[in-house]
Amino acid sequence: MTDRDLLMIPGPIEFEPAVMAALGAKTTSHLDPRFMAAFGRALVASRKVALADDAQPFIVAGTGTLAMEMAIANVVEPGDRVLVVGTGYFSDRIGTMAERQGAKVSYLRAAPGDVPALDEIERALASGSYKAVTVTHVDTSTGVLAPVEAIARLARTHGALSIVDGVCALGGEELRQDAWGVDIAFAGSQKALGAPPGLAVLTVSKRAMEAHRARKARVPSMYLDFSEWLPIMDAYEHGKPAYFATPAVNLISALDVSLGQLLAEGMDARFERHRRLAGAFRAAEQAMGLRTLPVREDVTAHTLSALYYPDGVDASLVGRVRERGVVIAGGLHPDLKTRYFRIGHMGAVSASDVVTTVSAVARALVASGAKVDARAAVAAAEGALS
Ligand code: PMP
């Protein structure tokens, strides 16, 4: 990859220059008033991004996997029942984490490309007293979008906490945490939140904080424990310094800039832009005769596309696209890995990035021997954008 290649994988993504400037700025003390202000703003902004005025935000150094583990470790205790709504690789990962916390985990897995039916989820919830339901808003391995609002509502009805993995969704896909009654939403910094990898961002409902406080035993890991972090988040939000573990000063400063940009765009406008850009990819994909891994429009993510290789084309396509200046990703789902590829289209991605990517993919497909009309693919994307 060269510095001029366009990074269109499902995270990390292209970041805005102002975000990178904050990352590269001189590191201050974590007690410096400028950093305290940046951290405080980022905490307030993370609530607004999740549309979660009532939630407690946590911003902790670590990746999306840390956010997953924090969500589970703080509310799940040994012997608790957890229901995993399975839509791919990352849904299984959070299930494994719950197992490692000693939970009894049930998996309701859909075939790759689909989401378990809501009535199946309801039946499962009604059959036992579950402490929590986990759902991956967008499973990055399949490009499947889950109906978070409906699942969160079912969880409430049956007295379970809803835990939403928004690593590949938050800041791009519509999420209304308070209105939908989602208990824990989380993401890593490196996708639609628009800052380099290295931060876990969580927003936790009052109900989930109460469940955490009502635990029989403390969270076994000190670093994961909400109770250790809460005074720190509270202090920084109110402009006061506090110490538990050194905050990732530059990453948090970069996140402050990117979340400020998200809010300046406005969340509704942002959801709409992601729908529009995804629509342009859909139009181009159809013009190229490509089949998406998600089985229906309503389960297809707006933050990435997962597409089967056409007949006669294999994973060497990814290299051919890179030769044309665009970096895309291969497959990830263990059952289908070699049969599909993925294109990220979230965050700062622009209409011209979409057209450039469609052109590079179409020309690489032609070079791979596929019967694709590259001009028609580009025209379809442009038509959908105009
Ligand atoms: N969940 C989802 C849906 C993801 O896409 C990812 C990363 N691709 C993760 C969790 C894990 O995040 P990280 O790689 O930052 O640990």
Boltz pocket constraint, residues with backbone or C-beta under 6 A from the ligand:
constraints:
  - pocket:
      binder: B
      contacts: [[A, 10], [A, 11], [A, 63], [A, 64], [A, 65], [A, 66], [A, 68], [A, 90], [A, 136], [A, 138], [A, 139], [A, 140], [A, 141], [A, 165], [A, 166], [A, 167], [A, 168], [A, 188], [A, 197]]
      max_distance: 6.0
